[in-house]
Amino acid sequence: MELFDAPPERERRAAVPLAERMRPASLEEFIGQRHLLGPGKLLREMVAGGRLHSLILWGPPGSGKTTLARILASSGGAHCVRFSAVSSGVKELKKIIEEAERLHRLGKPTVLFVDEIHHFNKGQQDTFLPHVERGVLILIGATTENPSFEVIPPLLSRCQVLVLQPLAPEEINDIIDRALRDAKRGLGSLGLGLSGEGREFLIQQCQGDARVALSALETAASLARSAKDKTEIELPELQEALQKKALLYDKSGEEHYNVISAFIKSLRGSDPDAALYWLMRMIEAGEDPLFIARRMIIFAAEDIGNADPQALQVAVAAKDAVHFVGLPEGRIPLAQATTYLATAPKSNASYKAMLAAGRDVKEKGALPVPLHLRNAPTALMEELGYGKYYKYAHNFPGHVVDQEHLPEALRGKKYYSPSDSGHEKTIQERIKGWEEKRKGKKT
């Protein structure tokens, strides 16, 4: 064979990463995102009807954004163009728009798929905005970043944002099984199985990212094949592939959740010693420190709240610190934050208030904003009574005013009842004083 002869099909296919080879080509093959793809759901109906709209798919890595975008783009009989926000510029974009204009005149739509759309700068977004507005381009963007901060408001208002979730453990399990069985695209021709211990480790470590799971599985399979008479991919190969050791507390698949539960309940129970023990159990087992930090942030807001407003700042600072310095030194700010949260005064009053207000929103719907609380930027709105009788609190003694701020249907409703713990005792007394002032003005 000549040096530059094309390799056989099997070799070319093997050179493509397993995650790419196993990429679904249709919704029937797609695993996950049931909230978007189940019967009667938005994307399922969109594909069935063959009518595409501009969309932004927002979700974590490995959740299927690019795959979904490709399936959608090919489902409507449109001309599909993939554009890189990283390596391409306005010049290439203008050429795409010129061709899209030509096809639009012939009645053929053009789908512009932009992966990692958050890398688009304002100039690039401004360039294709009017063409999206006119329907010359149907934009399908994929991003791991919050589009509210990365996409200009005029473009965002013309796209429907769909949120993708990390894949559930059972969905990752199905993807692994498919790769092991598929002899044409996957690893089925190798005749390798996967041990139960290795499977649990892989599912836990990939954290809902299908690409990580498949890449690790492919590397582990290669390591297993190099061993003589090996018929199963086992834990050591997966540890080597991921360069991580197994979580010591993940023997049955549920201990991972048991230990984080014990950590949170130790914090809630104001037991710094137990909380430190469970913290170190997780860290020594190889847990992602940012996972721990995220749970501490939630705890600070939910279980401490305004009893110690500083707690949330401490938890966020610990997250930033461990992200900045990494491990092993990142253990130190995590330990400091753990002892602070465990010994802080506790109150879930804000959390309970949130739940109560949320229930009223769901049960009573979008109640009208009282007229006196509405802005009146135009003469007509002023004539309709918008803002009339509004009392500006700073014009009253103590900045306290007797005025209803809730919708009429919720008049007098109380959601937040501060406890007598920590700083909330001060808030409780302050609210009581305001109520007494308001009552005094009524009598």
N, C-alpha and C positions, 0 to 999 in steps of 0.2 A: 504494500500500500504506500502511495506517495505521502510525503510529510503533511501536505495540506489537504489530503482527501477528507471528505466529510465523514465523520464517524457513523457507525451503524445507529439505527433508530433507538435501540435499547440503551446504547451508551449516551446518546443525546438526552434521553429521558432521565437516565440516572444522574446526569449532571445538574438537572433541575431539582431544587430543594423539595423535600417531601411536602412541606406546607403549601408550596405552589402547585405541585402535581395533584394534591388532594383538594384543591380549591373547587367548590361546587359550581356547576355550570347552570343550574336551574334551582328554582325555589323548592322543588321536590327533594333535592339533595341537601339543601341548606338546613343546618341544625342550630337552633337557638332563636332568640328574639321573637318568641311567640306573641308578645304583646303587639307586634307589628305585622306578623305573618300568619297568625291563626285565621281560621275561617271567619270571613266577614271583616277582617282587619284591613287597615288602610293600604299597606303595600300589596297585600294579596289581591285586593280589588283593583288596585292601580295596574298591576301586571295583567290581570284577567281582562280588564277593559282596554288595555293597550294605549291608555292616555296618561302620559307622564307629565309631572309638574316639577318645577324647580325645588330641589330638596337639599338640605344639609344634614348629613348623618354624623351625629356627635356621639362618640363613645370611646371606651378605653382600647388600648392595643389588643389585637387578636380577637375582637368581638364580631368581626364580619363586615366591617364598613366597606372596604374595597370590593369584597365579593358581592355584597348586595348592590353596590353601585353598578358593577359590571352587568349583573343580571338585569337590573332595571333598564340600563342603557340599551341592552340588546333586545328588550322585550317589546318595544314599541315600533319596530321597523324604522328607527331613525338612523341617521348618519352619526356614528359615535367617534368622538375625538377625546383622547386622553392628554391632559396638559399637566406638566409638572410645575408647581408653584415655586420649587426650589431651583431647578435648572433652566427654566424657560423664562422669557421676558415678554415685554409689550410687543416687540417686533413679531414674534411667533404668534402671539395672540391676535394681532391684526390680520395676519394671513388666515387664521382660523375663522375669524369673523367675516372676511371677504367671501370665503367659500360657503359659510353658513348663509350669507345674504343671497348668494346665487341659488343655493338649494331651496331656500325659503320661497323664492319667486317661483320655483317649480313645484312647490307644495310639499317638500320633504323637510321634516324637522331635523335639527342637529342637537345632539346631546353632548355637552361639554363636561367631561368628568375631571374634576380637580381633586387629586389626592393631597392630603395635608394642606387644605385650603387656608389654614391659619398662617401659612408662610406668604400668602399673597399680600403685597403691600397695597397701600391706598391707591396708588396710580394704576396698578393692574386691575383692582376692583372697579375703579371708576371707568376704565376702558370698556369693560363688557357690560356694565350696569344697564345702559339704555337698550342693549340688544336682548338682555334677559327680560327687560320690561316689555319689549315689543313682541316677544315670543320667537325671535330669530334663533336664540340660544335657549336650550333647557339646561340649566345648571344642576349638576349633582356633585356636591362637595362632600368630602370626608375629612373629619378632624378629630383629634384627641383633646383639643382645647375648647374652652367655652366660647361659642361663636358670638356671644353678646359682647365680648371684649375684642375679638379678632376680626369680625366682619363688619363693614360699615353699615350703619342703620338703614340707608335706602335699599341696599342689596338684601339685608337680612329680612326686611319687611316683604320682600318679593319671593322669599323662599320659606318653605315649611321646614322647621327644625325637628328632626326625629332623634330621640335619645335611645342609644343602644346600651344594653347592660352587659357586664361581664358574664361570660358563659357559666352556667351552673355546673357543679361537679358531675351530675348525671349526663349533661350535654357534652362535657369534655370526655367522659367515659365512652359515649357513643362515637365520638370522633376518633378516639384511639382505636376502638374496635374496628371501625371502618378501614382505617389505615392498615391494621394488621391483617384484615381479610382480603383486601383488594390486591389481586395479583398483578394487575396491569399498571395501575398508577401508584399503588402503595407498597407495602412490605410483604404481601401475601405469598409471593414466590419464594421468600426466604424460609418459610416453614417455622417461624419463631413464634412462641407464645409470650405472655407477659405474666410474671408472678403477681400474686395478690398484693404482696408487700410493696413491690415495685410500682404497681398501678396506683395504690393509695398515695405513695410518695409523689409520683408524677402529677396526679390530679391536684394534690395540695400545693405543690410548689409552683405550678404554672399559674395559679390564682386567676382562673377564668380566661386565660390567654391561649387560644387554640394554636397560634403560631409557635409559641414557646413549647407547648406540649408536643407538637409534631416534630419540631426541630430536635428536641431532646430525645424523643423516641427514635428518630433516625440515627442520631449519633450513638445511642445506646445499642441499637441493633447492630451497627457496624462493629462495636466493641465485642458484642456477644458472638458475632460470626467469627471473630478472630480466635476465639477459644475453641478448643477441640471438643467435638461431640456436644456442643451447646444447643439446646432446643428451646431455651426460654430466656427472655430478657429479665434480669433480676435486679434487685436493689443496688448492688455495687456499680453496675454499668450506668444506671440512671444517676446515681450520685456523682459519678465521674463526668457524665455528660452535662449535668447542671452545675457541677463544681459546688455542690451543696451537700451537707450531710442530712440524714433523715431527722425530722423532728422527733425528739425523744418522747414526746407526749402524743404522738399521732399513730399509736399502734393499731387502733381499731377504726380510725377515721373520724371519731367523734371527740377524742381527747383534746384535739386542737381547740375545739369550742369549749370544752370543759375548763381548760386552763385559763383562757381569756375570761371566762365567766367568773372563775375563782378570783382572778386579779381585780375585776371590776367590783365584785361584791366585797372584797377586802378593803378597797378604797372607800366604798359606800359605808362600810362598817367601821371606818376610822381606825383601821389596824395597819399602821405603816410597815410593821415587821412582816406580816403575811403578804402584803402587797409587794414588798421588795423580793420576797422569795419567789412568788409567781412571776414577777418581772424577769428575774434571772433565769428561771426555768425556760421561759420563752426565748430569751436572748441566747442562752447556751445551746438551745435546740436548733438555732438557725432561723428563728422567726424574723420576718421583715420588720425592722424597728419602726418603720413608718406606719405599719399596720397598728402597732402598739400605740404610737403617738396619736394616730387618728382616733382610736378608742378613748384615749385620755382627754382629747379635746371635747368629744361628745359628752364624756362623763362630767367634765368641768362645767359645761353649760346645763346639763340635765340634772345633776345631783348636788351641785354646789350653788350655781346660779348667782343671784344677787346677795346671798349670804356672805360671799367673798368674791366680788367682781374681778379681783386680781387673779383668781384661779385660772380663768380662761386665758388670760395673757400669758401666764406661766406655762400652760399646756401648749399654746401656739409657739411660744419661744423654744420649748423643748423640741417640738417638731422641726422648727427651722434649724436648731442647733445640731440635731442628729443628722439631718439632711446635709448640712454644711460640712461637718467633720467626719461623718461616717463612723463605722465601728472599727476598733473596739472603744475608742474614746467617747463615742456617742452614748455609751451606757451611763456616763456620769450625769449629763443633763436629764436623761430619762429617770435616773434614780432620784435626782433632786426634785423633779416634778412629781414623781410618785409620792415621796414623803410629804410634799406640800399639799397635794390633793387629799391624801389620806388624813392629814391633821387639820384640814380646813373645816370651818363650820358648814353644815349641810342644809340644803333646801331644794326641793323640787317644785317650788311654787310657780316659777316661770314656765317649767315644762308642763305642769298641769293646766296652767292658764292657756298655753298654746293649744293643747288638746281640746280644751273646752271651746275656745274660739273657733278652732278648725271644725268642730262638730256643727256649730251654728252656721258656718259658711256652707258646709255641705247640705245641711238640712233645709236652710232657709234661702239658699241661692244668693244671687247678686242683689242685695237690698239697695234701694236708691240712696245716694248720698244726700243728707239733709241740705236744703237750699242754702242755709246760712253758712255751710262749710264749703260751698263750691266757689271756684274762682269766677270772676266776671270780666274776662279780657275784652269783650265786645259790648257795645251799647245795647244790643238786643238781649244779651244774657243778663245785663244789669236790669233791663226793663222786666225780664221774667222773674226777677227776685233773687238771682244768683248772688250770694254773699251778703244779702240784706240781713241786718240784725246780728251780724257776726261781731262777737266781742273779743277784742285784741287783749290777750291776757296781761301783756306788759303795761297796759293802761290802768290796771286795777291793783289795789294794795296787796302786797305779798305775791303778785303775779298769779293770783288765784281768781277764777271767774266762775260764776254759776251758769254753766252752759252745757247743753247736751251735745256730745260728740259721736254718739252711736246712731245708727238708723232708728227710725221711729219704732219698728217692731222689736228692737232690743233695748228700748229705753230703760235705763237704770240697771242694766245687766252688769254683774261683776265677774271678771275672769281671774284677775290677779289678787291673791290674798297672801301678802308677805308673811313669812313665819317670824318667830321671835329669835331666830338664830343669826348670830353674826351681824353683818351690816344690814340684813333685812329687818332687824328690829328698828333701826333708824328709819328705814323706808316706811315701815308700818306706822311709826309715830308721825311721820311727815304726812302720810295719806290721811291718817286720823285727824290731824290738824286741819288739813284742807277741807275735809268733810264737815268739820265743826264750823268753819268759816262760811261754807256754802249754806249750811242750815241756819246759821245766824242771820244771813242776808235774806233768807226766805221768810223768817218770822218777823 
